[in-house]
Amino acid sequence: MTFSRLLSTFFGAGLLRPAPGTWGSAVAIGLGLIIHGLGSFPLLFAAFVAVTGWGFWACERELASRPGEDPSEIVIDEVAGQWLALLAPSFGFWMMGLDNWRFPYPGWVGAFVFFRLFDIWKPWLVGRADRRHDAAGVMLDDLWAGLFAGIATMVAAGLAHGFLM
């Protein structure tokens, strides 16, 4: 297995069946929570930047001979998008000074659910990026989905804390 293949499948998570994108997102959530625990928002942000850069590189390499494809086993895009969604509550918890290992479940559950919703539904800019049918589009649709999921997670948290607390 080449290094680009290993990265693009996120160390084999994309080879899990059924629904490799959901598996990739689930692995990303678990690993993201550990990264947040080890170094809070700054470390998660650095990991997001790294995985995004590696993702663009790995997708370009893996799809060079298969233009227009978005193989389901490539899940590094889900990892990048999921970590982007997770950055929103991570930043909030970091700014509040919460203990790194305290990441209340609604935050990561919301980030996961909203990310999967936007990744599957593909509204607006998510769908536009997906229709590019190139390696950059493979990454960009999930980054847009992650951005929208992060915003939706924070809006939901604001509503919950405003009405339920």
MODELLER restraints for C-alpha pairs under 7 A, 6 or more apart:
rsr = mdl.restraints
at = mdl.atoms
rsr.add(forms.Gaussian(group=physical.xy_distance, feature=features.Distance(at['CA:4:A'], at['CA:58:A']), mean=4.66, stdev=0.5))
rsr.add(forms.Gaussian(group=physical.xy_distance, feature=features.Distance(at['CA:4:A'], at['CA:61:A']), mean=6.54, stdev=0.5))
rsr.add(forms.Gaussian(group=physical.xy_distance, feature=features.Distance(at['CA:4:A'], at['CA:62:A']), mean=6.58, stdev=0.5))
rsr.add(forms.Gaussian(group=physical.xy_distance, feature=features.Distance(at['CA:5:A'], at['CA:62:A']), mean=6.57, stdev=0.5))
rsr.add(forms.Gaussian(group=physical.xy_distance, feature=features.Distance(at['CA:6:A'], at['CA:12:A']), mean=6.66, stdev=0.5))
rsr.add(forms.Gaussian(group=physical.xy_distance, feature=features.Distance(at['CA:7:A'], at['CA:58:A']), mean=6.40, stdev=0.5))
rsr.add(forms.Gaussian(group=physical.xy_distance, feature=features.Distance(at['CA:7:A'], at['CA:76:A']), mean=6.74, stdev=0.5))
rsr.add(forms.Gaussian(group=physical.xy_distance, feature=features.Distance(at['CA:8:A'], at['CA:55:A']), mean=6.53, stdev=0.5))
rsr.add(forms.Gaussian(group=physical.xy_distance, feature=features.Distance(at['CA:8:A'], at['CA:58:A']), mean=5.56, stdev=0.5))
rsr.add(forms.Gaussian(group=physical.xy_distance, feature=features.Distance(at['CA:8:A'], at['CA:59:A']), mean=6.35, stdev=0.5))
rsr.add(forms.Gaussian(group=physical.xy_distance, feature=features.Distance(at['CA:8:A'], at['CA:74:A']), mean=5.00, stdev=0.5))
rsr.add(forms.Gaussian(group=physical.xy_distance, feature=features.Distance(at['CA:8:A'], at['CA:75:A']), mean=6.08, stdev=0.5))
rsr.add(forms.Gaussian(group=physical.xy_distance, feature=features.Distance(at['CA:8:A'], at['CA:76:A']), mean=5.05, stdev=0.5))
rsr.add(forms.Gaussian(group=physical.xy_distance, feature=features.Distance(at['CA:9:A'], at['CA:15:A']), mean=6.80, stdev=0.5))
rsr.add(forms.Gaussian(group=physical.xy_distance, feature=features.Distance(at['CA:9:A'], at['CA:73:A']), mean=5.70, stdev=0.5))
rsr.add(forms.Gaussian(group=physical.xy_distance, feature=features.Distance(at['CA:9:A'], at['CA:74:A']), mean=4.78, stdev=0.5))
rsr.add(forms.Gaussian(group=physical.xy_distance, feature=features.Distance(at['CA:9:A'], at['CA:75:A']), mean=5.32, stdev=0.5))
rsr.add(forms.Gaussian(group=physical.xy_distance, feature=features.Distance(at['CA:9:A'], at['CA:76:A']), mean=6.16, stdev=0.5))
rsr.add(forms.Gaussian(group=physical.xy_distance, feature=features.Distance(at['CA:10:A'], at['CA:75:A']), mean=6.21, stdev=0.5))
rsr.add(forms.Gaussian(group=physical.xy_distance, feature=features.Distance(at['CA:10:A'], at['CA:76:A']), mean=5.43, stdev=0.5))
rsr.add(forms.Gaussian(group=physical.xy_distance, feature=features.Distance(at['CA:13:A'], at['CA:23:A']), mean=6.37, stdev=0.5))
rsr.add(forms.Gaussian(group=physical.xy_distance, feature=features.Distance(at['CA:13:A'], at['CA:24:A']), mean=5.52, stdev=0.5))
rsr.add(forms.Gaussian(group=physical.xy_distance, feature=features.Distance(at['CA:14:A'], at['CA:20:A']), mean=4.92, stdev=0.5))
rsr.add(forms.Gaussian(group=physical.xy_distance, feature=features.Distance(at['CA:14:A'], at['CA:21:A']), mean=6.83, stdev=0.5))
rsr.add(forms.Gaussian(group=physical.xy_distance, feature=features.Distance(at['CA:14:A'], at['CA:23:A']), mean=6.96, stdev=0.5))
rsr.add(forms.Gaussian(group=physical.xy_distance, feature=features.Distance(at['CA:14:A'], at['CA:24:A']), mean=5.95, stdev=0.5))
rsr.add(forms.Gaussian(group=physical.xy_distance, feature=features.Distance(at['CA:14:A'], at['CA:73:A']), mean=4.18, stdev=0.5))
rsr.add(forms.Gaussian(group=physical.xy_distance, feature=features.Distance(at['CA:14:A'], at['CA:74:A']), mean=5.82, stdev=0.5))
rsr.add(forms.Gaussian(group=physical.xy_distance, feature=features.Distance(at['CA:14:A'], at['CA:75:A']), mean=5.37, stdev=0.5))
rsr.add(forms.Gaussian(group=physical.xy_distance, feature=features.Distance(at['CA:15:A'], at['CA:73:A']), mean=5.50, stdev=0.5))
rsr.add(forms.Gaussian(group=physical.xy_distance, feature=features.Distance(at['CA:16:A'], at['CA:23:A']), mean=6.75, stdev=0.5))
rsr.add(forms.Gaussian(group=physical.xy_distance, feature=features.Distance(at['CA:20:A'], at['CA:72:A']), mean=6.31, stdev=0.5))
rsr.add(forms.Gaussian(group=physical.xy_distance, feature=features.Distance(at['CA:20:A'], at['CA:73:A']), mean=6.15, stdev=0.5))
rsr.add(forms.Gaussian(group=physical.xy_distance, feature=features.Distance(at['CA:21:A'], at['CA:72:A']), mean=6.81, stdev=0.5))
rsr.add(forms.Gaussian(group=physical.xy_distance, feature=features.Distance(at['CA:21:A'], at['CA:75:A']), mean=5.92, stdev=0.5))
rsr.add(forms.Gaussian(group=physical.xy_distance, feature=features.Distance(at['CA:21:A'], at['CA:78:A']), mean=6.43, stdev=0.5))
rsr.add(forms.Gaussian(group=physical.xy_distance, feature=features.Distance(at['CA:24:A'], at['CA:75:A']), mean=5.51, stdev=0.5))
rsr.add(forms.Gaussian(group=physical.xy_distance, feature=features.Distance(at['CA:24:A'], at['CA:78:A']), mean=6.07, stdev=0.5))
rsr.add(forms.Gaussian(group=physical.xy_distance, feature=features.Distance(at['CA:24:A'], at['CA:79:A']), mean=6.26, stdev=0.5))
rsr.add(forms.Gaussian(group=physical.xy_distance, feature=features.Distance(at['CA:25:A'], at['CA:78:A']), mean=5.60, stdev=0.5))
rsr.add(forms.Gaussian(group=physical.xy_distance, feature=features.Distance(at['CA:25:A'], at['CA:79:A']), mean=5.82, stdev=0.5))
rsr.add(forms.Gaussian(group=physical.xy_distance, feature=features.Distance(at['CA:25:A'], at['CA:82:A']), mean=6.05, stdev=0.5))
rsr.add(forms.Gaussian(group=physical.xy_distance, feature=features.Distance(at['CA:28:A'], at['CA:79:A']), mean=5.07, stdev=0.5))
rsr.add(forms.Gaussian(group=physical.xy_distance, feature=features.Distance(at['CA:28:A'], at['CA:82:A']), mean=6.40, stdev=0.5))
rsr.add(forms.Gaussian(group=physical.xy_distance, feature=features.Distance(at['CA:28:A'], at['CA:83:A']), mean=6.78, stdev=0.5))
rsr.add(forms.Gaussian(group=physical.xy_distance, feature=features.Distance(at['CA:29:A'], at['CA:82:A']), mean=6.90, stdev=0.5))
rsr.add(forms.Gaussian(group=physical.xy_distance, feature=features.Distance(at['CA:32:A'], at['CA:44:A']), mean=6.73, stdev=0.5))
rsr.add(forms.Gaussian(group=physical.xy_distance, feature=features.Distance(at['CA:32:A'], at['CA:83:A']), mean=6.44, stdev=0.5))
rsr.add(forms.Gaussian(group=physical.xy_distance, feature=features.Distance(at['CA:35:A'], at['CA:43:A']), mean=6.53, stdev=0.5))
rsr.add(forms.Gaussian(group=physical.xy_distance, feature=features.Distance(at['CA:35:A'], at['CA:44:A']), mean=5.76, stdev=0.5))
rsr.add(forms.Gaussian(group=physical.xy_distance, feature=features.Distance(at['CA:36:A'], at['CA:43:A']), mean=6.65, stdev=0.5))
rsr.add(forms.Gaussian(group=physical.xy_distance, feature=features.Distance(at['CA:36:A'], at['CA:44:A']), mean=5.62, stdev=0.5))
rsr.add(forms.Gaussian(group=physical.xy_distance, feature=features.Distance(at['CA:36:A'], at['CA:100:A']), mean=6.20, stdev=0.5))
rsr.add(forms.Gaussian(group=physical.xy_distance, feature=features.Distance(at['CA:37:A'], at['CA:100:A']), mean=4.48, stdev=0.5))
rsr.add(forms.Gaussian(group=physical.xy_distance, feature=features.Distance(at['CA:37:A'], at['CA:101:A']), mean=4.40, stdev=0.5))
rsr.add(forms.Gaussian(group=physical.xy_distance, feature=features.Distance(at['CA:38:A'], at['CA:100:A']), mean=6.84, stdev=0.5))
rsr.add(forms.Gaussian(group=physical.xy_distance, feature=features.Distance(at['CA:39:A'], at['CA:100:A']), mean=6.87, stdev=0.5))
rsr.add(forms.Gaussian(group=physical.xy_distance, feature=features.Distance(at['CA:40:A'], at['CA:90:A']), mean=6.91, stdev=0.5))
rsr.add(forms.Gaussian(group=physical.xy_distance, feature=features.Distance(at['CA:40:A'], at['CA:94:A']), mean=6.41, stdev=0.5))
rsr.add(forms.Gaussian(group=physical.xy_distance, feature=features.Distance(at['CA:40:A'], at['CA:100:A']), mean=5.32, stdev=0.5))
rsr.add(forms.Gaussian(group=physical.xy_distance, feature=features.Distance(at['CA:41:A'], at['CA:87:A']), mean=6.78, stdev=0.5))
rsr.add(forms.Gaussian(group=physical.xy_distance, feature=features.Distance(at['CA:41:A'], at['CA:90:A']), mean=5.35, stdev=0.5))
rsr.add(forms.Gaussian(group=physical.xy_distance, feature=features.Distance(at['CA:41:A'], at['CA:91:A']), mean=5.43, stdev=0.5))
rsr.add(forms.Gaussian(group=physical.xy_distance, feature=features.Distance(at['CA:41:A'], at['CA:94:A']), mean=6.05, stdev=0.5))
rsr.add(forms.Gaussian(group=physical.xy_distance, feature=features.Distance(at['CA:45:A'], at['CA:87:A']), mean=6.81, stdev=0.5))
rsr.add(forms.Gaussian(group=physical.xy_distance, feature=features.Distance(at['CA:48:A'], at['CA:80:A']), mean=5.94, stdev=0.5))
rsr.add(forms.Gaussian(group=physical.xy_distance, feature=features.Distance(at['CA:48:A'], at['CA:83:A']), mean=5.94, stdev=0.5))
rsr.add(forms.Gaussian(group=physical.xy_distance, feature=features.Distance(at['CA:48:A'], at['CA:84:A']), mean=6.68, stdev=0.5))
rsr.add(forms.Gaussian(group=physical.xy_distance, feature=features.Distance(at['CA:51:A'], at['CA:80:A']), mean=5.97, stdev=0.5))
rsr.add(forms.Gaussian(group=physical.xy_distance, feature=features.Distance(at['CA:52:A'], at['CA:80:A']), mean=5.47, stdev=0.5))
rsr.add(forms.Gaussian(group=physical.xy_distance, feature=features.Distance(at['CA:55:A'], at['CA:76:A']), mean=5.65, stdev=0.5))
rsr.add(forms.Gaussian(group=physical.xy_distance, feature=features.Distance(at['CA:55:A'], at['CA:77:A']), mean=6.29, stdev=0.5))
rsr.add(forms.Gaussian(group=physical.xy_distance, feature=features.Distance(at['CA:55:A'], at['CA:139:A']), mean=6.95, stdev=0.5))
rsr.add(forms.Gaussian(group=physical.xy_distance, feature=features.Distance(at['CA:56:A'], at['CA:136:A']), mean=6.38, stdev=0.5))
rsr.add(forms.Gaussian(group=physical.xy_distance, feature=features.Distance(at['CA:56:A'], at['CA:139:A']), mean=6.49, stdev=0.5))
rsr.add(forms.Gaussian(group=physical.xy_distance, feature=features.Distance(at['CA:59:A'], at['CA:135:A']), mean=5.37, stdev=0.5))
rsr.add(forms.Gaussian(group=physical.xy_distance, feature=features.Distance(at['CA:60:A'], at['CA:135:A']), mean=5.20, stdev=0.5))
rsr.add(forms.Gaussian(group=physical.xy_distance, feature=features.Distance(at['CA:63:A'], at['CA:135:A']), mean=6.28, stdev=0.5))
rsr.add(forms.Gaussian(group=physical.xy_distance, feature=features.Distance(at['CA:67:A'], at['CA:134:A']), mean=6.22, stdev=0.5))
rsr.add(forms.Gaussian(group=physical.xy_distance, feature=features.Distance(at['CA:68:A'], at['CA:133:A']), mean=4.34, stdev=0.5))
rsr.add(forms.Gaussian(group=physical.xy_distance, feature=features.Distance(at['CA:68:A'], at['CA:134:A']), mean=5.24, stdev=0.5))
rsr.add(forms.Gaussian(group=physical.xy_distance, feature=features.Distance(at['CA:69:A'], at['CA:133:A']), mean=6.54, stdev=0.5))
rsr.add(forms.Gaussian(group=physical.xy_distance, feature=features.Distance(at['CA:70:A'], at['CA:138:A']), mean=6.31, stdev=0.5))
rsr.add(forms.Gaussian(group=physical.xy_distance, feature=features.Distance(at['CA:77:A'], at['CA:138:A']), mean=6.73, stdev=0.5))
rsr.add(forms.Gaussian(group=physical.xy_distance, feature=features.Distance(at['CA:77:A'], at['CA:139:A']), mean=4.87, stdev=0.5))
rsr.add(forms.Gaussian(group=physical.xy_distance, feature=features.Distance(at['CA:77:A'], at['CA:142:A']), mean=5.80, stdev=0.5))
rsr.add(forms.Gaussian(group=physical.xy_distance, feature=features.Distance(at['CA:78:A'], at['CA:142:A']), mean=5.94, stdev=0.5))
rsr.add(forms.Gaussian(group=physical.xy_distance, feature=features.Distance(at['CA:80:A'], at['CA:143:A']), mean=6.66, stdev=0.5))
rsr.add(forms.Gaussian(group=physical.xy_distance, feature=features.Distance(at['CA:81:A'], at['CA:142:A']), mean=4.83, stdev=0.5))
rsr.add(forms.Gaussian(group=physical.xy_distance, feature=features.Distance(at['CA:81:A'], at['CA:143:A']), mean=4.51, stdev=0.5))
rsr.add(forms.Gaussian(group=physical.xy_distance, feature=features.Distance(at['CA:81:A'], at['CA:145:A']), mean=6.47, stdev=0.5))
rsr.add(forms.Gaussian(group=physical.xy_distance, feature=features.Distance(at['CA:81:A'], at['CA:146:A']), mean=4.26, stdev=0.5))
rsr.add(forms.Gaussian(group=physical.xy_distance, feature=features.Distance(at['CA:82:A'], at['CA:112:A']), mean=6.83, stdev=0.5))
rsr.add(forms.Gaussian(group=physical.xy_distance, feature=features.Distance(at['CA:82:A'], at['CA:115:A']), mean=6.35, stdev=0.5))
rsr.add(forms.Gaussian(group=physical.xy_distance, feature=features.Distance(at['CA:82:A'], at['CA:146:A']), mean=5.62, stdev=0.5))
rsr.add(forms.Gaussian(group=physical.xy_distance, feature=features.Distance(at['CA:84:A'], at['CA:146:A']), mean=5.16, stdev=0.5))
rsr.add(forms.Gaussian(group=physical.xy_distance, feature=features.Distance(at['CA:84:A'], at['CA:147:A']), mean=6.19, stdev=0.5))
rsr.add(forms.Gaussian(group=physical.xy_distance, feature=features.Distance(at['CA:84:A'], at['CA:150:A']), mean=6.86, stdev=0.5))
rsr.add(forms.Gaussian(group=physical.xy_distance, feature=features.Distance(at['CA:85:A'], at['CA:111:A']), mean=5.38, stdev=0.5))
rsr.add(forms.Gaussian(group=physical.xy_distance, feature=features.Distance(at['CA:85:A'], at['CA:115:A']), mean=6.69, stdev=0.5))
rsr.add(forms.Gaussian(group=physical.xy_distance, feature=features.Distance(at['CA:85:A'], at['CA:146:A']), mean=4.47, stdev=0.5))
rsr.add(forms.Gaussian(group=physical.xy_distance, feature=features.Distance(at['CA:85:A'], at['CA:147:A']), mean=5.82, stdev=0.5))
rsr.add(forms.Gaussian(group=physical.xy_distance, feature=features.Distance(at['CA:85:A'], at['CA:149:A']), mean=5.28, stdev=0.5))
rsr.add(forms.Gaussian(group=physical.xy_distance, feature=features.Distance(at['CA:85:A'], at['CA:150:A']), mean=4.00, stdev=0.5))
rsr.add(forms.Gaussian(group=physical.xy_distance, feature=features.Distance(at['CA:86:A'], at['CA:108:A']), mean=6.40, stdev=0.5))
rsr.add(forms.Gaussian(group=physical.xy_distance, feature=features.Distance(at['CA:86:A'], at['CA:111:A']), mean=5.63, stdev=0.5))
rsr.add(forms.Gaussian(group=physical.xy_distance, feature=features.Distance(at['CA:86:A'], at['CA:150:A']), mean=6.48, stdev=0.5))
rsr.add(forms.Gaussian(group=physical.xy_distance, feature=features.Distance(at['CA:88:A'], at['CA:150:A']), mean=5.13, stdev=0.5))
rsr.add(forms.Gaussian(group=physical.xy_distance, feature=features.Distance(at['CA:88:A'], at['CA:154:A']), mean=6.77, stdev=0.5))
rsr.add(forms.Gaussian(group=physical.xy_distance, feature=features.Distance(at['CA:89:A'], at['CA:107:A']), mean=5.74, stdev=0.5))
rsr.add(forms.Gaussian(group=physical.xy_distance, feature=features.Distance(at['CA:89:A'], at['CA:154:A']), mean=6.77, stdev=0.5))
rsr.add(forms.Gaussian(group=physical.xy_distance, feature=features.Distance(at['CA:107:A'], at['CA:153:A']), mean=6.89, stdev=0.5))
rsr.add(forms.Gaussian(group=physical.xy_distance, feature=features.Distance(at['CA:110:A'], at['CA:153:A']), mean=5.46, stdev=0.5))
rsr.add(forms.Gaussian(group=physical.xy_distance, feature=features.Distance(at['CA:111:A'], at['CA:149:A']), mean=5.89, stdev=0.5))
rsr.add(forms.Gaussian(group=physical.xy_distance, feature=features.Distance(at['CA:111:A'], at['CA:150:A']), mean=6.16, stdev=0.5))
rsr.add(forms.Gaussian(group=physical.xy_distance, feature=features.Distance(at['CA:111:A'], at['CA:153:A']), mean=5.69, stdev=0.5))
rsr.add(forms.Gaussian(group=physical.xy_distance, feature=features.Distance(at['CA:114:A'], at['CA:149:A']), mean=4.78, stdev=0.5))
rsr.add(forms.Gaussian(group=physical.xy_distance, feature=features.Distance(at['CA:114:A'], at['CA:152:A']), mean=6.86, stdev=0.5))
rsr.add(forms.Gaussian(group=physical.xy_distance, feature=features.Distance(at['CA:115:A'], at['CA:145:A']), mean=5.84, stdev=0.5))
rsr.add(forms.Gaussian(group=physical.xy_distance, feature=features.Distance(at['CA:115:A'], at['CA:146:A']), mean=5.60, stdev=0.5))
rsr.add(forms.Gaussian(group=physical.xy_distance, feature=features.Distance(at['CA:115:A'], at['CA:149:A']), mean=4.84, stdev=0.5))
rsr.add(forms.Gaussian(group=physical.xy_distance, feature=features.Distance(at['CA:118:A'], at['CA:145:A']), mean=5.08, stdev=0.5))
rsr.add(forms.Gaussian(group=physical.xy_distance, feature=features.Distance(at['CA:118:A'], at['CA:149:A']), mean=6.89, stdev=0.5))
rsr.add(forms.Gaussian(group=physical.xy_distance, feature=features.Distance(at['CA:119:A'], at['CA:142:A']), mean=6.19, stdev=0.5))
rsr.add(forms.Gaussian(group=physical.xy_distance, feature=features.Distance(at['CA:119:A'], at['CA:145:A']), mean=5.42, stdev=0.5))
rsr.add(forms.Gaussian(group=physical.xy_distance, feature=features.Distance(at['CA:125:A'], at['CA:144:A']), mean=6.61, stdev=0.5))
rsr.add(forms.Gaussian(group=physical.xy_distance, feature=features.Distance(at['CA:126:A'], at['CA:141:A']), mean=4.51, stdev=0.5))
rsr.add(forms.Gaussian(group=physical.xy_distance, feature=features.Distance(at['CA:126:A'], at['CA:144:A']), mean=5.38, stdev=0.5))
rsr.add(forms.Gaussian(group=physical.xy_distance, feature=features.Distance(at['CA:126:A'], at['CA:145:A']), mean=5.90, stdev=0.5))
rsr.add(forms.Gaussian(group=physical.xy_distance, feature=features.Distance(at['CA:127:A'], at['CA:141:A']), mean=6.69, stdev=0.5))
rsr.add(forms.Gaussian(group=physical.xy_distance, feature=features.Distance(at['CA:129:A'], at['CA:137:A']), mean=4.97, stdev=0.5))
rsr.add(forms.Gaussian(group=physical.xy_distance, feature=features.Distance(at['CA:129:A'], at['CA:140:A']), mean=5.76, stdev=0.5))
rsr.add(forms.Gaussian(group=physical.xy_distance, feature=features.Distance(at['CA:129:A'], at['CA:141:A']), mean=4.88, stdev=0.5))
rsr.add(forms.Gaussian(group=physical.xy_distance, feature=features.Distance(at['CA:130:A'], at['CA:137:A']), mean=5.34, stdev=0.5))
rsr.add(forms.Gaussian(group=physical.xy_distance, feature=features.Distance(at['CA:130:A'], at['CA:138:A']), mean=6.37, stdev=0.5))
rsr.add(forms.Gaussian(group=physical.xy_distance, feature=features.Distance(at['CA:130:A'], at['CA:141:A']), mean=5.25, stdev=0.5))
